[in-house]
Amino acid sequence: MRLRVEFTTEPFDLEEAPAHAVAAREVIQKARLDAVDVGPFGNTAEGETDAVLVAVTALLRDSLAAGATRVSLQVNVIGEEAP
């Protein structure tokens, strides 16, 4: 199956991306995911189940270690794996 993950990290800083946001985005951009969209107020990515779950684990670990006080995420099933 395929999954879509949407996430944000806090606290927000409107002047520049905080270290925890950068860490989370780097994890997602380096992961074996597709349809990656990073933005100032939310980020999304899609991929095969195992790849998404590995990326989410690393995202939580790295963003919390970089100072995130809250990580909000949602994971949705969007379909079956591509052939």
Residue frames relative to the residue before (quaternion, step in Angstrom):
aa qw qx qy qz dx dy dz
M 1.0000 0.0000 0.0000 0.0000 0.00 0.00 0.00
R 0.3577 -0.7088 0.5657 0.2227 3.54 -1.27 0.42
L 0.1774 -0.7813 0.5941 0.0714 3.51 -1.18 0.74
R 0.2016 -0.7191 0.6462 0.1570 3.51 -1.32 0.46
V 0.1230 -0.7727 0.6192 0.0657 3.56 -0.92 0.94
E 0.0794 -0.7489 0.6569 0.0348 3.53 -1.08 0.88
F 0.0916 0.8259 -0.5490 0.0906 3.59 -0.84 0.91
T 0.0649 -0.7346 0.6715 0.0727 3.49 -1.41 0.42
T 0.2096 -0.7466 0.6138 0.1479 3.54 -1.25 0.47
E 0.1514 -0.7789 0.6045 0.0700 3.54 -1.18 0.61
P 0.5267 -0.0603 -0.8404 -0.1126 1.63 -2.37 0.74
F 0.5225 -0.6320 0.4872 0.3003 3.53 -1.25 0.61
D 0.0446 -0.7408 0.6683 0.0514 3.52 -1.28 0.51
L 0.2821 -0.8037 0.5028 0.1474 3.57 -0.43 1.19
E 0.6004 0.5805 -0.3540 0.4210 3.60 1.23 -0.29
E 0.7843 -0.1182 0.1081 0.5994 3.59 0.94 -0.90
A 0.5973 -0.5744 0.4155 0.3749 3.54 -1.21 0.48
P 0.3985 -0.7194 0.5138 0.2443 3.60 -0.74 1.03
A 0.6876 -0.4999 0.3402 0.4020 3.57 -1.24 0.47
H 0.6594 0.5147 -0.3240 0.4420 3.62 0.96 -0.77
A 0.6384 0.5092 -0.3268 0.4757 3.59 1.08 -0.67
V 0.6376 0.5182 -0.3175 0.4734 3.56 1.01 -0.83
A 0.6446 0.5239 -0.3206 0.4553 3.60 0.93 -0.88
A 0.6676 0.4996 -0.3008 0.4629 3.59 0.89 -0.91
R 0.6716 0.4931 -0.3004 0.4644 3.59 0.90 -0.87
E 0.6329 0.5298 -0.3387 0.4517 3.59 0.98 -0.75
V 0.6175 0.5367 -0.3438 0.4610 3.58 0.99 -0.78
I 0.7004 0.4738 -0.2746 0.4578 3.57 0.79 -1.01
Q 0.6776 0.4950 -0.3013 0.4527 3.58 0.93 -0.83
K 0.6955 0.4542 -0.2727 0.4855 3.61 1.11 -0.59
A 0.5652 0.6192 -0.3796 0.3913 3.59 1.20 -0.42
R 0.5288 -0.6129 0.4848 0.3312 3.53 -1.30 0.37
L 0.3510 0.7179 -0.5078 0.3217 3.54 0.61 1.23
D 0.2349 -0.7514 0.5903 0.1784 3.53 -1.27 0.28
A 0.7636 0.3266 -0.2766 0.4835 3.55 -1.31 0.14
V 0.2379 0.7790 -0.5366 0.2204 3.57 0.97 0.91
D 0.0402 0.7757 -0.6268 0.0608 3.56 -0.89 1.00
V 0.0387 -0.7983 0.6009 -0.0066 3.57 -0.51 1.18
G 0.0346 0.8002 -0.5954 0.0635 3.54 -1.01 0.87
P 0.7000 -0.4998 0.3105 0.4046 3.57 -1.25 0.17
F 0.8017 0.2796 -0.1403 0.5093 3.62 1.08 -0.57
G 0.8067 0.0086 -0.0177 0.5906 3.56 1.23 0.05
N 0.1678 -0.7790 0.6021 0.0499 3.51 -1.21 0.62
T 0.0471 -0.7920 0.6080 0.0274 3.56 -1.09 0.69
A 0.0467 0.7599 -0.6483 0.0089 3.52 -1.30 0.45
E 0.1943 -0.7644 0.6051 0.1087 3.53 -1.24 0.54
G 0.2393 0.7780 -0.5666 0.1280 3.52 -1.21 0.46
E 0.7174 -0.3985 0.3547 0.4481 3.48 -1.42 -0.11
T 0.6846 -0.5453 0.3020 0.3778 3.56 -1.04 0.83
D 0.7070 0.4652 -0.2899 0.4469 3.60 0.66 -1.04
A 0.6536 0.5169 -0.3170 0.4529 3.59 0.95 -0.83
V 0.6532 0.5006 -0.3157 0.4723 3.60 0.96 -0.81
L 0.6800 0.4932 -0.3042 0.4493 3.59 0.85 -0.89
V 0.6246 0.5111 -0.3337 0.4871 3.61 1.03 -0.71
A 0.6685 0.5024 -0.3001 0.4589 3.59 0.92 -0.90
V 0.6465 0.5167 -0.3238 0.4584 3.61 0.96 -0.81
T 0.6282 0.5283 -0.3342 0.4631 3.58 0.98 -0.79
A 0.6858 0.4693 -0.2776 0.4821 3.59 0.88 -0.94
L 0.6124 0.5551 -0.3400 0.4486 3.58 1.04 -0.77
L 0.6713 0.4878 -0.2952 0.4736 3.59 0.88 -0.92
R 0.6695 0.5089 -0.2975 0.4520 3.58 0.83 -1.00
D 0.7389 0.4422 -0.2439 0.4461 3.59 0.72 -1.07
S 0.6843 0.4770 -0.3087 0.4570 3.61 0.88 -0.81
L 0.6402 0.5002 -0.3336 0.4782 3.61 1.01 -0.69
A 0.6462 0.5111 -0.3158 0.4706 3.60 1.00 -0.78
A 0.7011 0.4547 -0.2588 0.4844 3.60 1.14 -0.60
G 0.7201 -0.5003 0.2405 0.4162 3.59 1.23 0.27
A 0.3925 0.7056 -0.5059 0.3034 3.61 1.18 0.18
T 0.2492 -0.7596 0.5821 0.1482 3.55 -1.04 0.81
R 0.7755 0.0703 -0.0565 0.6249 3.55 1.32 -0.21
V 0.0490 -0.7502 0.6585 0.0340 3.53 -1.08 0.81
S 0.1129 -0.7789 0.6155 0.0421 3.55 -0.68 1.12
L 0.1261 0.8012 -0.5786 0.0861 3.54 -0.79 0.95
Q 0.1405 -0.7523 0.6403 0.0663 3.45 -1.29 0.58
V 0.1072 -0.7751 0.6207 0.0490 3.55 -0.97 0.88
N 0.0656 -0.8029 0.5924 -0.0070 3.55 -0.81 1.07
V 0.3977 -0.6484 0.5879 0.2754 3.55 -1.15 0.67
I 0.0915 -0.8286 0.5518 0.0250 3.57 -0.74 1.03
G 0.7965 -0.2277 0.1365 0.5432 3.60 1.18 -0.09
E 0.6654 -0.4837 0.3931 0.4108 3.49 -1.36 -0.19
E 0.6459 -0.5074 0.4006 0.4061 3.55 -1.31 0.37
A 0.5238 -0.6036 0.4957 0.3401 3.52 -1.19 0.59
P 0.5488 -0.6346 0.4195 0.3467 3.65 -0.99 0.72
